[in-house]
Amino acid sequence: MSKHTVSRRLTAVDIARRKGGEKVVSLTAYHAHTAGIVDPLVDFILVGDSLGNVMHGLETTVPVTLDMMILQGLAVMRGSKRALVVVDMPFGSYEESPQQAFRNAARILKETGAGAVKLEGGVHMAETVAFMTKRGVPVMGHVGLTPQSVNTMGGFRVQGRSEEGQKALEDDAMAISDAGAFAIVMEGIVEPVARRITEKVPAVTIGIGASPACDGQVLVLEDMLGLNEWVPKFVQKFGSLRAHIEEAVTAYAEAVREERFPGPEHVYQETKKEA
């Protein structure tokens, strides 16, 4: 589905129809300018709560607030025209009850104009997902390594290494899919399990550290552009922007210190008055 064949913004229904077909491409974005760059090239933009790490230097996503997500969701919507925009629901905004989840999801959709929300959790969140989807909220699930649960998971650990863990992952994905989620992000899952889940569940699967067999892939934009020095094993750096930025800033600093910038072409001259 290319920018040449779609003149409207993509929806959750469009993404759901890609199950088993052309791979779904996604990246994160948190700003209008980066959203504008990736918009013609991806199928959906994820306004991830990873903005806590990327934009604010937080160690985890737990401190991210609903207001932060709405603010950056608005920015991404302003900068994009074609891709579906999915906004993460942050920790504490949906776990209490299905009613709380619907109320906060409705706020996100109404205040940003985004087309879907994403939440973490498996079997225990199925009732909430069903409650939301029945009331008109397109929901993307997230199973496996769920960063909002880092404090109870004991860190960022790969999921599905044991038989018990594999069964739990399959149950989680199926429960969320059966509850009405149009897509499921699968993060940090051993490859054979992610492959099996993709084959079994009706929902579109989006891998991040999972399997090439997933129906699509997502990465954090700053990771794949090489802006971060360290990235997880599952990230390929498709660019080296950090080095380019350092080179440009170095050149700028030297030009200022050596009084080569600003030059005559960069300043405004006084307008001569006619006699």
C-alpha positions as CSV (number, residue, x, y, z in Angstrom):
1,M,0.0,0.0,0.0
2,S,2.0,3.0,-1.3
3,K,1.6,6.7,-1.0
4,H,0.7,6.7,-4.7
5,T,-2.4,4.5,-4.3
6,V,-3.8,5.9,-1.1
7,S,-5.0,9.5,-1.0
8,R,-6.6,9.4,2.5
9,R,-5.2,8.6,5.9
10,L,-5.0,4.9,6.7
11,T,-7.2,3.4,9.4
12,A,-7.0,0.5,11.8
13,V,-9.3,-1.4,9.3
14,D,-6.7,-0.9,6.5
15,I,-4.0,-2.3,8.7
16,A,-6.1,-5.3,9.9
17,R,-6.7,-6.2,6.2
18,R,-2.9,-6.7,5.7
19,K,-2.9,-10.0,7.7
20,G,-0.8,-12.4,5.8
21,G,-0.2,-10.0,3.0
22,E,2.2,-7.1,2.3
23,K,4.3,-6.4,5.3
24,V,3.2,-3.5,7.5
25,V,5.9,-0.9,8.1
26,S,6.0,1.3,11.2
27,L,8.3,3.6,13.1
28,T,7.9,5.8,16.2
29,A,7.7,9.6,16.0
30,Y,7.1,12.2,18.7
31,H,7.5,15.4,16.7
32,A,5.7,17.1,13.8
33,H,8.9,17.3,11.7
34,T,9.9,13.6,12.1
35,A,6.3,12.6,11.5
36,G,6.4,14.5,8.3
37,I,9.5,12.7,7.1
38,V,8.3,9.2,7.8
39,D,4.6,9.7,7.0
40,P,4.8,8.9,3.2
41,L,7.0,5.9,3.8
42,V,5.2,3.9,6.6
43,D,1.8,2.5,7.2
44,F,1.4,3.6,10.8
45,I,3.3,5.9,13.1
46,L,3.5,4.9,16.7
47,V,3.6,7.7,19.2
48,G,5.2,5.5,21.8
49,D,5.6,6.0,25.5
50,S,9.3,5.4,24.6
51,L,9.3,9.2,24.3
52,G,10.0,9.1,28.0
53,N,13.4,7.5,27.3
54,V,14.1,9.2,23.9
55,M,12.9,12.8,24.7
56,H,13.2,13.1,28.4
57,G,16.0,10.8,29.4
58,L,13.9,8.6,31.7
59,E,15.2,5.2,32.6
60,T,11.8,3.6,32.1
61,T,8.4,4.5,30.5
62,V,6.6,4.3,33.9
63,P,6.7,8.0,34.7
64,V,5.2,9.0,31.3
65,T,1.8,10.8,31.7
66,L,-1.4,10.9,29.7
67,D,-0.9,14.6,29.0
68,M,2.6,13.9,27.6
69,M,1.2,11.4,25.2
70,I,-1.6,13.7,24.1
71,L,0.8,16.6,23.5
72,Q,3.1,14.6,21.3
73,G,0.2,12.8,19.6
74,L,-1.1,16.2,18.5
75,A,2.4,17.1,17.1
76,V,2.5,13.9,15.1
77,M,-1.0,14.4,13.8
78,R,-0.1,17.9,12.6
79,G,3.0,16.6,10.8
80,S,1.4,13.6,9.1
81,K,-1.3,13.2,6.5
82,R,-1.3,9.6,5.3
83,A,-0.2,7.1,8.0
84,L,-2.4,5.8,10.7
85,V,-1.3,7.3,14.0
86,V,-1.4,5.1,17.1
87,V,-0.9,6.6,20.5
88,D,0.4,4.6,23.5
89,M,-1.7,4.6,26.6
90,P,0.8,5.2,29.5
91,F,1.1,3.3,32.7
92,G,-1.7,3.9,35.1
93,S,-4.2,5.2,32.5
94,Y,-6.0,1.9,31.7
95,E,-5.2,-0.8,34.2
96,E,-7.7,0.1,36.9
97,S,-10.9,-0.8,35.0
98,P,-12.3,-1.1,31.5
99,Q,-14.2,2.2,32.2
100,Q,-11.0,4.0,33.1
101,A,-9.4,2.7,30.0
102,F,-12.2,3.7,27.7
103,R,-12.4,7.2,29.3
104,N,-8.7,7.9,28.8
105,A,-8.7,6.3,25.3
106,A,-11.6,8.5,24.3
107,R,-9.7,11.5,25.5
108,I,-6.7,10.6,23.4
109,L,-8.7,10.1,20.3
110,K,-10.8,13.2,20.7
111,E,-7.9,15.5,21.7
112,T,-5.3,14.3,19.2
113,G,-7.4,13.0,16.2
114,A,-5.3,9.8,16.2
115,G,-6.8,6.7,14.8
116,A,-6.0,4.1,17.5
117,V,-4.5,3.6,20.9
118,K,-2.1,0.9,22.1
119,L,-2.0,-0.8,25.5
120,E,0.1,-3.5,27.1
121,G,-1.0,-6.8,28.5
122,G,-2.4,-10.2,27.6
123,V,-5.1,-12.4,29.2
124,H,-5.7,-10.0,32.1
125,M,-6.4,-7.1,29.7
126,A,-8.7,-9.0,27.4
127,E,-11.9,-7.8,29.1
128,T,-10.7,-4.2,28.9
129,V,-9.8,-4.5,25.2
130,A,-13.3,-6.0,24.5
131,F,-15.0,-3.2,26.4
132,M,-13.1,-0.6,24.4
133,T,-13.5,-2.1,21.0
134,K,-17.2,-2.6,21.4
135,R,-17.5,1.1,22.1
136,G,-15.6,2.3,19.0
137,V,-12.0,2.5,20.2
138,P,-9.5,0.8,17.8
139,V,-7.0,-1.0,20.0
140,M,-3.5,-2.3,19.3
141,G,-2.3,-4.8,21.8
142,H,1.3,-5.3,23.1
143,V,2.6,-8.6,24.5
144,G,5.9,-10.2,25.4
145,L,8.4,-7.8,26.8
146,T,6.1,-5.0,28.1
147,P,8.2,-2.0,29.2
148,Q,5.6,-0.6,31.6
149,S,5.9,-3.8,33.6
150,V,9.6,-3.6,33.9
151,N,9.4,-3.4,37.7
152,T,7.6,-6.7,38.0
153,M,9.4,-8.4,35.2
154,G,12.8,-7.8,36.8
155,G,14.2,-5.8,33.9
156,F,14.1,-5.9,30.1
157,R,14.3,-9.6,29.5
158,V,13.6,-11.7,26.5
159,Q,10.3,-13.6,26.8
160,G,9.4,-17.2,25.9
161,R,12.5,-19.2,26.7
162,S,10.6,-21.7,28.8
163,E,7.7,-24.0,27.8
164,E,5.5,-22.3,30.4
165,G,6.5,-18.9,29.2
166,Q,5.7,-19.8,25.6
167,K,2.3,-21.1,26.5
168,A,1.6,-17.9,28.4
169,L,2.6,-15.7,25.4
170,E,0.4,-17.7,23.0
171,D,-2.6,-17.4,25.4
172,D,-1.9,-13.6,25.8
173,A,-1.9,-13.0,22.1
174,M,-4.9,-15.1,21.4
175,A,-6.9,-13.5,24.2
176,I,-6.2,-9.9,23.0
177,S,-6.9,-10.9,19.4
178,D,-10.2,-12.6,20.3
179,A,-11.1,-9.5,22.4
180,G,-11.0,-7.4,19.2
181,A,-7.5,-5.9,18.9
182,F,-6.8,-5.2,15.2
183,A,-3.0,-5.6,15.7
184,I,-0.6,-6.8,18.4
185,V,3.0,-5.6,19.0
186,M,5.2,-8.5,20.0
187,E,8.3,-7.4,21.7
188,G,11.4,-9.3,22.8
189,I,10.0,-12.8,22.1
190,V,12.0,-15.8,21.0
191,E,11.6,-16.2,17.2
192,P,9.9,-19.6,17.0
193,V,7.2,-18.5,19.4
194,A,6.6,-15.2,17.6
195,R,6.3,-17.2,14.3
196,R,3.7,-19.6,15.8
197,I,1.7,-16.8,17.3
198,T,1.6,-15.0,13.9
199,E,0.3,-18.1,12.2
200,K,-2.4,-18.7,14.9
201,V,-3.9,-15.3,15.7
202,P,-6.3,-13.4,13.4
203,A,-4.8,-10.0,14.4
204,V,-1.9,-8.5,12.5
205,T,1.3,-9.0,14.4
206,I,4.0,-6.3,14.6
207,G,7.4,-7.5,15.6
208,I,10.1,-5.7,17.5
209,G,12.7,-8.2,18.5
210,A,10.4,-11.0,17.5
211,S,10.3,-12.7,14.1
212,P,10.6,-11.8,10.4
213,A,7.4,-13.9,10.0
214,C,5.4,-11.2,11.8
215,D,2.9,-9.3,9.6
216,G,4.9,-6.2,10.1
217,Q,7.8,-4.5,12.0
218,V,8.3,-1.4,14.2
219,L,11.4,0.3,15.5
220,V,12.1,3.4,17.5
221,L,13.1,6.0,14.9
222,E,16.1,7.3,16.9
223,D,17.5,3.8,17.3
224,M,17.4,2.9,13.6
225,L,18.8,6.3,12.6
226,G,21.9,5.8,14.9
227,L,21.1,8.7,17.2
228,N,21.6,6.5,20.3
229,E,25.0,5.0,21.0
230,W,23.6,1.8,22.5
231,V,20.7,-0.1,20.9
232,P,19.1,-3.5,21.7
233,K,20.2,-6.6,19.8
234,F,17.1,-6.5,17.6
235,V,17.8,-3.0,16.2
236,Q,19.7,-2.5,12.9
237,K,21.1,1.0,12.5
238,F,20.0,2.1,9.0
239,G,21.7,5.5,9.5
240,S,24.4,7.3,11.4
241,L,22.9,10.6,12.3
242,R,24.7,10.9,15.6
243,A,28.0,11.2,13.8
244,H,26.6,13.6,11.2
245,I,25.2,15.8,14.0
246,E,28.4,15.8,16.0
247,E,30.3,16.8,12.8
248,A,27.9,19.6,12.0
249,V,28.0,21.0,15.6
250,T,31.8,20.8,15.7
251,A,32.0,22.8,12.4
252,Y,29.5,25.4,13.8
253,A,31.4,25.8,17.1
254,E,34.7,26.2,15.3
255,A,33.2,28.8,12.9
256,V,31.8,30.9,15.8
257,R,35.1,30.7,17.8
258,E,37.2,31.6,14.8
259,E,34.8,34.5,13.9
260,R,33.9,33.0,10.5
261,F,30.2,32.8,11.4
262,P,28.1,34.8,11.0
263,G,29.4,36.3,7.8
264,P,28.3,39.4,5.9
265,E,25.6,37.3,4.2
266,H,24.0,36.3,7.5
267,V,23.4,39.8,8.9
268,Y,21.0,42.6,8.1
269,Q,22.5,45.8,6.8
270,E,21.2,49.3,7.6
271,T,19.0,50.7,4.9
272,K,20.3,53.9,3.5
273,K,17.9,56.8,3.6
274,E,17.4,58.8,0.5
275,A,18.6,62.4,0.6
